[in-house]
Every structure is written in structure tokens, then in C-alpha cells.
């Protein structure tokens, strides 16, 4: 499933990014099978790194001769992580003729609020502003309260002007 800025672009204003983030529903050793299908100029660091906010593991793949990288996050046993993966949706880009999986917009908002970097908060704000009434605010509230990001969510909602 595509996550991060590329997934956000499916629900709001497009923004550039220097990486592509994926959430993989494979066992920890499964990354070796994924690596077999990568082009030769994609170099995977075989040592997984811990993603501190959610407690999941990720692998970094560098593209030789480029600043672009790919981050592959392991689907953890965390209940919210599992629910995010189950709620994923299919999206498509006619410009490349491909369909792919992305998180539901609510799950992107929840994740972006947890990471809380400036660009993540901007992404959350933009998704909320553009998707507005299409969002399940009860679902977002449930997870924001559990993760301690409810106040941050409310601040962002108040910052969006009424149209």
C-alpha cells in the first residue's frame, strides 16, 4: 500500500516529495522476496530500522545516482496499523495507467497527526479541508484520543476557515 505524501496526493493538493513510502503486509523476512524484484539500481539496506512513533520496522532503499529513496514499512501487529491496512482503498492514476492501494483519508490524517512534523500537520490540515464532510470524524476521534493527538486534531480543525 502506498503511504506518505504520495498517498496524501490522492485526497488533497499535490505536493512534491523525495521519497516513496510503502506499507508492506509481509512477514519480517519477506523483504528479501520483495528485494528480488527491485531494479539493479535500487540498493536495499538489509538492516531494518525502527520507526519510533508507531513502533514498526522500515527498510530504506536508495536509488543509485539519485536523491530519491523508497521506505518500506513493515505492517506491525499494532491494532491501528492493522485496521489502517484493512481499510485501504484502491486508487488509480490515468497518467500512468496503474491502480494501487492507499490508506483511507481518515487513516492518513491519524498517521500524520502522530508524526506531527510541520509537513505532516500541513498534510492533515489539507486532507481535512478538502475531504471535509466525507470524513468519518468519529473514527478519527477514536484513534486521536487513544494516541493523545486529539488536541492537535482539534487545533487543526479550528484553523480551517468555514466556506
C-alpha positions as CSV (number, residue, x, y, z in Angstrom):
1,X,0.0,0.0,0.0
2,X,1.3,3.5,-0.9
3,X,1.5,5.7,2.2
4,X,3.1,9.1,3.0
5,X,3.0,12.1,0.7
6,X,2.1,10.1,-2.5
7,X,-1.0,8.8,-0.8
8,X,-1.9,12.2,0.6
9,X,-1.8,13.5,-3.0
10,X,-4.9,11.2,-3.7
11,X,-7.0,13.2,-1.3
12,X,-5.8,16.8,-1.4
13,X,-3.4,19.2,-3.1
14,X,-0.4,17.6,-4.6
15,X,3.0,18.2,-3.1
16,X,6.4,17.1,-4.1
17,X,8.4,14.6,-2.1
18,X,11.9,13.0,-2.3
19,X,10.7,9.5,-1.3
20,X,8.0,6.9,-1.9
21,X,6.6,5.2,1.2
22,X,5.0,1.8,1.2
23,X,3.4,-0.3,3.9
24,X,4.1,-4.0,3.3
25,X,1.9,-6.8,4.5
26,X,4.7,-9.3,4.6
27,X,6.5,-11.2,7.4
28,X,9.7,-9.7,8.6
29,X,11.8,-12.0,6.4
30,X,9.6,-11.2,3.4
31,X,11.6,-8.2,2.5
32,X,14.1,-10.5,0.9
33,X,11.5,-11.7,-1.6
34,X,10.5,-8.1,-2.3
35,X,14.2,-7.2,-2.9
36,X,14.4,-9.9,-5.6
37,X,12.0,-7.8,-7.8
38,X,13.8,-4.5,-7.5
39,X,15.8,-3.0,-10.3
40,X,19.6,-3.3,-10.0
41,X,20.0,0.4,-9.2
42,X,17.8,0.1,-6.1
43,X,20.1,-0.7,-3.2
44,X,18.3,-2.0,-0.1
45,X,19.8,-1.6,3.3
46,X,19.2,-5.1,4.8
47,X,19.1,-3.8,8.3
48,X,15.6,-2.7,9.3
49,X,15.2,0.4,11.3
50,X,12.7,1.1,14.0
51,X,10.1,3.7,13.2
52,X,9.8,5.3,16.6
53,X,6.4,6.9,16.5
54,X,4.5,3.7,15.6
55,X,7.0,1.0,16.6
56,X,7.1,-0.6,13.2
57,X,10.2,-1.5,11.2
58,X,11.2,0.0,7.9
59,X,13.7,-0.6,5.2
60,X,15.4,2.1,3.3
61,X,16.1,1.6,-0.5
62,X,18.4,4.1,-2.1
63,X,18.2,4.7,-5.9
64,X,21.8,4.9,-7.2
65,X,22.6,8.3,-8.7
66,X,19.6,10.0,-7.2
67,X,18.5,11.7,-4.0
68,X,15.2,9.7,-4.3
69,X,14.7,6.8,-1.9
70,X,12.0,4.3,-1.0
71,X,10.9,3.5,2.5
72,X,9.2,0.2,3.1
73,X,7.4,-0.1,6.4
74,X,6.5,-3.4,7.9
75,X,2.9,-3.9,8.8
76,X,3.1,-4.3,12.6
77,X,0.7,-6.2,14.9
78,X,-0.5,-2.8,16.3
79,X,-4.3,-2.7,16.2
80,X,-4.4,0.7,14.5
81,X,-1.8,-0.3,12.0
82,X,-3.8,-3.5,11.2
83,X,-7.0,-1.5,10.9
84,X,-5.4,1.0,8.5
85,X,-4.3,-1.8,6.2
86,X,-7.8,-3.4,6.3
87,X,-9.5,-0.1,5.4
88,X,-7.2,0.6,2.4
89,X,-8.8,1.7,-0.8
90,X,-7.9,1.3,-4.4
91,X,-6.9,4.4,-6.3
92,X,-5.6,5.0,-9.8
93,X,-3.6,7.4,-11.9
94,X,-4.7,7.6,-15.5
95,X,-1.4,9.3,-16.4
96,X,0.5,6.1,-15.6
97,X,-2.4,3.6,-16.2
98,X,-2.0,1.9,-12.8
99,X,-4.2,1.2,-9.9
100,X,-2.7,0.9,-6.4
101,X,-3.8,0.8,-2.7
102,X,-3.8,3.8,-0.4
103,X,-5.0,4.3,3.1
104,X,-8.4,5.8,3.7
105,X,-8.2,9.6,4.2
106,X,-9.0,9.3,7.9
107,X,-6.1,6.9,8.4
108,X,-3.7,9.3,6.7
109,X,-4.9,12.1,9.0
110,X,-4.4,10.0,12.1
111,X,-0.9,9.0,11.0
112,X,0.1,12.5,10.0
113,X,-1.1,13.8,13.4
114,X,1.1,11.2,15.1
115,X,4.2,12.1,13.2
116,X,3.5,15.8,13.7
117,X,6.3,17.2,11.6
118,X,5.3,20.6,10.0
119,X,4.7,19.0,6.6
120,X,2.7,16.2,8.2
121,X,0.4,18.7,10.0
122,X,0.0,20.6,6.7
123,X,-1.0,17.3,5.0
124,X,-3.5,16.5,7.7
125,X,-5.0,20.1,7.5
126,X,-5.2,19.9,3.7
127,X,-6.9,16.4,3.8
128,X,-9.4,17.7,6.4
129,X,-10.1,20.9,4.4
130,X,-10.6,19.2,1.0
131,X,-12.4,16.0,2.2
132,X,-14.5,17.9,4.8
133,X,-17.9,16.2,5.2
134,X,-16.7,13.0,3.5
135,X,-14.5,12.1,6.6
136,X,-15.6,9.8,9.4
137,X,-14.7,12.2,12.3
138,X,-15.9,9.6,14.9
139,X,-13.2,7.2,13.6
140,X,-10.5,9.9,13.7
141,X,-11.6,11.0,17.2
142,X,-11.4,7.4,18.5
143,X,-7.8,7.0,17.4
144,X,-6.7,10.5,18.2
145,X,-7.9,10.1,21.8
146,X,-6.1,6.8,22.1
147,X,-2.8,8.2,20.8
148,X,-3.0,11.5,22.6
149,X,-3.3,13.6,19.4
150,X,-6.9,14.8,20.0
151,X,-5.9,18.4,21.0
152,X,-3.7,18.6,17.9
153,X,-6.6,17.4,15.7
154,X,-9.0,20.0,17.2
155,X,-6.4,22.8,16.7
156,X,-6.1,21.9,13.1
157,X,-9.9,21.7,12.6
158,X,-10.3,25.2,14.2
159,X,-7.6,26.6,11.8
160,X,-9.6,25.7,8.7
161,X,-11.8,28.6,7.7
162,X,-15.5,27.8,7.1
163,X,-16.6,28.2,3.5
